[in-house]
Amino acid sequence: MEEKNKIYQKVAQLTEKFKKLQESYAEAKAEIERLRREKEDLQRQLDNALRELREIERTIDTLLEE
């Protein structure tokens, strides 16, 4: 009987550990998704800044040609 109790305790411990791992996995997955969205937003900002910089360069070139 005592052996059964040890087995049940071990199963309960492992079940709890598994639940915690699932929670950690879900949190990590959500964080990865948040970072992916943030990266995309930063990439858009960079692309826009580069576009503006090219416009400024063209304007400067045009002014220098005059």
N, C-alpha and C positions, 0 to 999 in steps of 0.2 A: 504493500500500500504506500509506503514511504517513497518507493521508487516511482510510483505513478505521480505522486505529488511533485517530485523533483522534475519529472518530465513536463507536467502541466505548468510549473513555474518557469521552466526554460522556454516553453512555447509562448507563454505570456510575455516573457522578456523579449523574445525574438519578434513577437507581434508588435510590441511597443516600439522596438528599434526600427522595424520596417515602417511603421506609421511615421516616425520621425524622419526617416530617410525620404519617404514620399513627400512630406511637407517641405523638406529642404530642397528636394528636386523641383517641386512646384515653384518655390521661391526663386531658385536659381534660373529656372526657365522664364519666369516673369521678368527677372532682372535682365536676362539676355535680350528679351524682346524690347524692353525699355531702352537698353543701350543701342539696339539695332535702329530703333526709331530716332534716337538722338543722333546717331551717326548719319542717318539719311538727312536729317534736318541740317546738321552741320555741313554736309556735302552740298546741299542746296544753297546754303549761305555762302559757302566758298565759291561755288559756280557763279552765283550772282555777283559777288565781289570781283571775281576775275573778269566777268563781262563788263562791269562798270570800269574796271581798270583799263581794259582794252579800249573802251569808248573814250576815256580820258587821254590815253596815248594817241588815239586817232585825232582828237581835238588838238592836242599839242602839235602833232605833226602838221595838221592843216594850218595852224597859226604860224608855225615856223616857215612854211612854204610861202606864205603871203608876204 
